[in-house]
Amino acid sequence: MIKNLDTKQCQGSSTPVAATNLYKEIPPVVQKLAASWQKKDFCDHVGPIPIPSHEAMVEIIHQVRRILFPGYFTRSIINADNLEYCLGQEIMELFENLARQIVLCFQYDCFHTTDACNHCGERGLEPALAFIKNLPEIEIRLATDIRAAMEGDPAAKSQDEVIFSYPGLLAVTVHRMAHELHRLGVPFMPRIMAEHAHSLTGIDIHPGAAIGDSFFIDHGTGVVIGETTVIGNRVRLYQGVTLGALSLPRDAGDRYRNKKRHPTIEDDVIIYSNATVLGGDTVIGARSVIGGNIWLTESVPPDTKVLLKRSELIYTGNGSKKTSQK
């Protein structure tokens, strides 16, 4: 705490004299920060380097949701008569916005990996168009995800409730967008989209993860799905599930990049809350059930239940003590 400040006021100013003197301590800090950027030890955004817009990418997520769920998140009322017009207008705007950000992503990646080239401006149009062309397929897959939520959660009262409010569906919706862009080789944007969904839902799905149809995450908080995870059809996960990698050495970033590090979950598997499944060679066979709080680093054959042994509960109070099997 600074004591005994001179509260005498400068003429025509409301700032104390002593406080004015303290401002002189700030320029040296600015100089040190500016000097640190000159070293370029870890990053550099100073100069004419094109930078993708995080805000624009979030708006692209909203645009895609308006297209995939017409009438739910749109700015105006949609009916059968104006549906094609509204979708056409939205998709044309999406194409322009998406192509612009993809170009910036390629340019940014180009500046950091090689010398600037003349081709990045052309590289944004084809992935943007390919993404637009795949929207009907994404819509079909999301319809299976919504049905999976209705079939797997007795608390789900309607498809509208699932679309409007379920964090699992929001996370999967964004993942299906991000995964398509990841598949098309677009840098940066898929991960930014995935982390935006993560910040909203608490569900962390890497855009590289391959996820089949009818996928349902119930509750969802704390779910982690790693980059090289492969998930089949009709799989259900509960909160806190981790599909991750085994412990890796310090130089793992280079040695294990682009190698399978995360498990494979086959069709019709259920994994209950707080279960952890690790390792690129780990396969959970079809129709298996993994109980809550399980830790697995080895494969499980199809049609298997993996459960913890019943633990002993101890009750105390009122001068008595008893035990029971959980």
C-alpha positions as CSV (number, residue, x, y, z in Angstrom):
1,M,0.0,0.0,0.0
2,I,1.3,3.4,-0.9
3,K,1.2,5.8,2.1
4,N,1.4,9.5,2.6
5,L,0.5,10.5,-1.0
6,D,0.7,14.2,-1.5
7,T,-2.9,15.1,-2.1
8,K,-2.1,18.6,-3.2
9,Q,-3.8,19.1,-6.6
10,C,-2.1,20.4,-9.7
11,Q,-3.6,23.5,-11.0
12,G,-6.4,22.7,-13.4
13,S,-6.1,18.9,-12.7
14,S,-7.9,16.4,-10.4
15,T,-4.8,14.1,-10.4
16,P,-2.7,14.1,-7.1
17,V,0.9,15.3,-7.7
18,A,2.3,12.1,-6.3
19,A,0.1,10.0,-8.5
20,T,1.3,12.0,-11.5
21,N,4.9,11.2,-10.6
22,L,4.0,7.5,-10.4
23,Y,3.0,7.5,-14.1
24,K,6.7,8.1,-14.9
25,E,7.3,4.5,-13.8
26,I,5.2,3.1,-16.7
27,P,7.2,3.9,-19.8
28,P,10.1,1.6,-18.8
29,V,7.7,-1.3,-18.5
30,V,6.4,-0.5,-22.0
31,Q,9.9,-0.5,-23.3
32,K,10.7,-3.9,-21.7
33,L,7.5,-5.4,-23.2
34,A,8.3,-4.0,-26.6
35,A,11.9,-5.3,-26.4
36,S,10.6,-8.8,-25.6
37,W,8.6,-8.9,-28.8
38,Q,11.8,-8.1,-30.8
39,K,13.3,-11.4,-29.6
40,K,10.5,-13.4,-31.2
41,D,11.1,-16.3,-28.9
42,F,7.5,-17.7,-29.1
43,C,5.2,-15.6,-31.2
44,D,5.0,-12.5,-33.3
45,H,1.9,-10.7,-34.4
46,V,3.6,-7.3,-34.9
47,G,3.8,-6.3,-38.6
48,P,1.8,-7.1,-41.8
49,I,1.1,-10.7,-40.9
50,P,-2.6,-11.6,-41.7
51,I,-4.4,-12.8,-38.6
52,P,-7.7,-14.8,-38.7
53,S,-10.6,-13.3,-36.8
54,H,-11.8,-15.2,-33.7
55,E,-15.0,-13.2,-33.7
56,A,-15.6,-14.0,-37.4
57,M,-15.1,-17.7,-36.7
58,V,-17.6,-17.7,-33.9
59,E,-20.1,-15.9,-36.2
60,I,-19.5,-18.7,-38.8
61,I,-20.6,-21.2,-36.1
62,H,-23.8,-19.2,-35.6
63,Q,-24.4,-19.0,-39.3
64,V,-24.0,-22.8,-39.8
65,R,-26.4,-23.5,-36.9
66,R,-28.9,-21.2,-38.5
67,I,-28.6,-23.1,-41.8
68,L,-28.7,-26.6,-40.2
69,F,-31.6,-25.8,-37.9
70,P,-33.7,-23.3,-39.9
71,G,-36.2,-21.4,-37.8
72,Y,-34.4,-22.2,-34.5
73,F,-31.6,-19.7,-34.4
74,T,-32.6,-17.4,-37.4
75,R,-32.9,-13.7,-37.2
76,S,-36.4,-13.7,-38.8
77,I,-39.4,-15.9,-39.1
78,I,-39.0,-18.7,-41.6
79,N,-41.9,-20.5,-43.3
80,A,-42.3,-22.9,-46.3
81,D,-42.7,-20.0,-48.7
82,N,-39.4,-18.2,-47.9
83,L,-37.3,-21.1,-46.7
84,E,-35.2,-21.5,-49.9
85,Y,-34.7,-17.7,-50.1
86,C,-33.6,-17.4,-46.5
87,L,-31.3,-20.5,-46.8
88,G,-29.8,-19.2,-50.1
89,Q,-29.1,-15.8,-48.6
90,E,-27.5,-17.3,-45.5
91,I,-25.4,-19.8,-47.4
92,M,-24.1,-17.2,-49.8
93,E,-23.0,-15.0,-46.9
94,L,-21.5,-18.0,-45.1
95,F,-19.5,-18.9,-48.2
96,E,-18.0,-15.4,-48.4
97,N,-17.2,-15.2,-44.7
98,L,-15.8,-18.8,-44.6
99,A,-13.6,-18.3,-47.7
100,R,-12.3,-15.0,-46.3
101,Q,-11.3,-16.6,-43.0
102,I,-9.9,-19.7,-44.6
103,V,-7.7,-17.5,-46.8
104,L,-6.4,-15.7,-43.7
105,C,-5.7,-19.0,-42.0
106,F,-3.7,-20.3,-44.9
107,Q,-1.8,-17.0,-45.2
108,Y,-1.1,-16.9,-41.5
109,D,0.2,-20.5,-41.7
110,C,2.2,-19.7,-44.8
111,F,3.9,-16.7,-43.1
112,H,5.0,-18.8,-40.2
113,T,6.2,-21.9,-42.0
114,T,7.6,-20.6,-45.3
115,D,8.0,-17.4,-47.2
116,A,4.9,-15.6,-48.3
117,C,3.4,-17.1,-51.5
118,N,0.9,-16.0,-54.1
119,H,-1.4,-19.0,-53.8
120,C,-3.0,-18.6,-50.4
121,G,-5.6,-16.2,-51.8
122,E,-6.8,-19.0,-54.2
123,R,-6.8,-21.8,-51.6
124,G,-9.7,-20.5,-49.5
125,L,-12.4,-20.9,-52.2
126,E,-12.2,-24.6,-52.8
127,P,-12.4,-25.7,-49.1
128,A,-15.2,-23.2,-48.4
129,L,-17.2,-24.6,-51.3
130,A,-16.4,-28.2,-50.3
131,F,-17.7,-27.4,-46.8
132,I,-20.9,-25.9,-48.1
133,K,-21.5,-28.9,-50.3
134,N,-21.2,-31.2,-47.3
135,L,-23.7,-29.3,-45.2
136,P,-26.6,-31.7,-46.2
137,E,-24.5,-34.7,-45.0
138,I,-23.7,-32.9,-41.7
139,E,-27.5,-32.1,-41.3
140,I,-28.3,-35.8,-41.7
141,R,-25.8,-36.9,-39.2
142,L,-27.0,-34.3,-36.7
143,A,-30.5,-35.7,-37.1
144,T,-29.3,-39.1,-35.9
145,D,-27.6,-37.4,-32.9
146,I,-30.9,-35.7,-32.0
147,R,-32.7,-39.0,-32.2
148,A,-30.0,-40.7,-30.1
149,A,-30.6,-38.0,-27.4
150,M,-34.3,-38.7,-27.5
151,E,-33.8,-42.4,-27.2
152,G,-31.1,-42.3,-24.6
153,D,-32.4,-39.7,-22.2
154,P,-35.8,-40.1,-20.6
155,A,-35.6,-36.5,-19.4
156,A,-35.6,-35.2,-23.0
157,K,-39.2,-34.0,-23.6
158,S,-38.9,-33.1,-27.3
159,Q,-36.4,-32.6,-30.1
160,D,-36.9,-28.9,-29.8
161,E,-35.6,-29.1,-26.2
162,V,-32.6,-31.1,-27.3
163,I,-31.8,-28.6,-30.1
164,F,-32.3,-25.5,-28.0
165,S,-30.7,-26.6,-24.7
166,Y,-28.5,-29.7,-24.7
167,P,-24.8,-28.9,-24.4
168,G,-23.9,-32.3,-25.8
169,L,-25.7,-31.5,-29.0
170,L,-24.1,-28.1,-29.2
171,A,-20.6,-29.6,-28.8
172,V,-21.3,-32.3,-31.3
173,T,-22.7,-29.8,-33.8
174,V,-19.6,-27.6,-33.6
175,H,-17.4,-30.7,-33.8
176,R,-19.1,-31.9,-37.0
177,M,-18.3,-28.5,-38.6
178,A,-14.8,-28.4,-37.2
179,H,-14.0,-32.0,-38.2
180,E,-15.0,-31.3,-41.8
181,L,-12.7,-28.3,-42.0
182,H,-10.0,-30.3,-40.3
183,R,-10.5,-33.0,-43.0
184,L,-10.2,-30.4,-45.7
185,G,-6.8,-29.3,-44.3
186,V,-7.8,-25.9,-43.0
187,P,-5.3,-24.8,-40.3
188,F,-6.3,-23.0,-37.0
189,M,-10.0,-22.6,-37.7
190,P,-11.1,-26.1,-36.6
191,R,-9.3,-25.9,-33.3
192,I,-10.6,-22.4,-32.6
193,M,-14.2,-23.6,-33.2
194,A,-13.7,-26.6,-31.0
195,E,-12.3,-24.6,-28.1
196,H,-15.2,-22.1,-28.4
197,A,-17.6,-25.0,-28.0
198,H,-15.4,-26.3,-25.1
199,S,-15.7,-22.9,-23.3
200,L,-19.5,-23.0,-23.7
201,T,-20.2,-26.6,-22.8
202,G,-17.3,-28.0,-20.8
203,I,-17.0,-30.7,-23.5
204,D,-13.5,-30.9,-25.1
205,I,-13.6,-32.6,-28.5
206,H,-10.5,-32.3,-30.7
207,P,-11.6,-31.6,-34.4
208,G,-9.5,-34.5,-35.5
209,A,-11.6,-37.1,-33.7
210,A,-13.7,-39.3,-36.0
211,I,-17.2,-39.8,-34.7
212,G,-20.0,-41.9,-36.2
213,D,-23.7,-41.4,-36.4
214,S,-26.2,-41.3,-33.5
215,F,-23.7,-40.0,-31.0
216,F,-25.0,-38.9,-27.6
217,I,-23.2,-37.1,-24.7
218,D,-25.4,-37.0,-21.7
219,H,-24.8,-34.0,-19.3
220,G,-21.3,-33.7,-20.8
221,T,-19.3,-31.6,-18.3
222,G,-15.7,-32.7,-18.3
223,V,-15.9,-35.0,-21.3
224,V,-12.5,-35.1,-23.2
225,I,-12.1,-36.7,-26.6
226,G,-8.6,-36.7,-28.1
227,E,-7.4,-36.0,-31.6
228,T,-7.0,-39.5,-32.9
229,T,-10.0,-41.1,-31.2
230,V,-12.3,-43.2,-33.4
231,I,-15.9,-43.6,-32.3
232,G,-18.4,-45.8,-34.0
233,N,-22.2,-45.5,-34.4
234,R,-24.7,-45.3,-31.6
235,V,-22.2,-44.6,-28.8
236,R,-23.2,-43.0,-25.6
237,L,-20.9,-41.1,-23.2
238,Y,-21.7,-39.6,-19.8
239,Q,-20.1,-36.7,-18.0
240,G,-16.4,-36.8,-17.1
241,V,-15.5,-39.5,-19.6
242,T,-11.9,-39.2,-21.0
243,L,-10.8,-40.8,-24.2
244,G,-7.2,-39.8,-24.0
245,A,-3.5,-40.7,-24.6
246,L,-1.2,-42.5,-22.3
247,S,1.5,-40.5,-20.5
248,L,4.0,-39.2,-23.1
249,P,7.6,-38.1,-22.8
250,R,8.7,-34.4,-22.9
251,D,9.5,-34.5,-26.7
252,A,6.2,-36.1,-27.5
253,G,5.0,-33.1,-29.6
254,D,7.3,-34.1,-32.5
255,R,7.7,-37.8,-32.0
256,Y,4.0,-38.7,-31.7
257,R,2.4,-36.1,-33.9
258,N,0.1,-37.6,-36.5
259,K,0.3,-41.0,-34.8
260,K,-2.7,-42.7,-33.2
261,R,-2.6,-42.0,-29.5
262,H,-6.2,-42.3,-28.4
263,P,-8.6,-45.2,-28.2
264,T,-11.1,-46.7,-30.6
265,I,-14.7,-47.1,-29.4
266,E,-16.7,-49.5,-31.6
267,D,-20.5,-49.4,-32.3
268,D,-23.2,-49.4,-29.5
269,V,-20.8,-48.8,-26.6
270,I,-21.9,-47.1,-23.4
271,I,-19.3,-45.4,-21.2
272,Y,-20.5,-44.2,-17.8
273,S,-19.4,-41.1,-15.9
274,N,-15.8,-40.4,-15.0
275,A,-14.5,-43.5,-16.8
276,T,-11.0,-43.1,-18.4
277,V,-10.0,-45.0,-21.5
278,L,-6.4,-44.3,-22.7
279,G,-4.0,-45.4,-25.5
280,G,-3.9,-45.6,-29.2
281,D,-4.0,-49.4,-29.2
282,T,-6.9,-49.6,-26.8
283,V,-10.2,-50.9,-28.5
284,I,-13.5,-51.0,-26.7
285,G,-15.4,-53.8,-28.5
286,A,-18.9,-53.3,-29.9
287,R,-21.9,-53.4,-27.5
288,S,-19.6,-53.2,-24.4
289,V,-20.5,-51.3,-21.3
290,I,-17.8,-49.5,-19.3
291,G,-18.9,-48.6,-15.8
292,G,-18.3,-45.4,-13.9
293,N,-14.9,-44.5,-12.5
294,I,-13.2,-47.2,-14.5
295,W,-9.6,-46.7,-15.6
296,L,-8.7,-48.7,-18.8
297,T,-5.5,-48.9,-20.8
298,E,-6.1,-52.2,-22.5
299,S,-8.6,-53.5,-25.0
300,V,-12.0,-54.9,-24.2
301,P,-13.6,-57.6,-26.4
302,P,-17.2,-57.1,-27.8
303,D,-20.2,-57.7,-25.6
304,T,-18.2,-57.1,-22.3
305,K,-19.2,-55.3,-19.1
306,V,-16.4,-53.7,-17.1
307,L,-17.5,-52.8,-13.6
308,L,-15.7,-52.0,-10.3
309,K,-16.0,-54.5,-7.6
310,R,-18.6,-53.4,-5.0
311,S,-17.0,-51.3,-2.3
312,E,-17.8,-51.4,1.4
313,L,-19.6,-48.4,2.8
314,I,-19.2,-47.5,6.5
315,Y,-22.1,-45.7,8.3
316,T,-21.3,-44.0,11.6
317,G,-23.5,-41.9,13.9
318,N,-25.9,-42.1,16.9
319,G,-23.4,-44.3,18.7
320,S,-23.5,-47.1,16.2
321,K,-21.4,-48.4,13.3
322,K,-22.4,-50.6,10.5
323,T,-21.2,-51.6,7.1
324,S,-22.9,-52.5,3.9
325,Q,-22.0,-53.4,0.3
326,K,-22.4,-50.6,-2.2
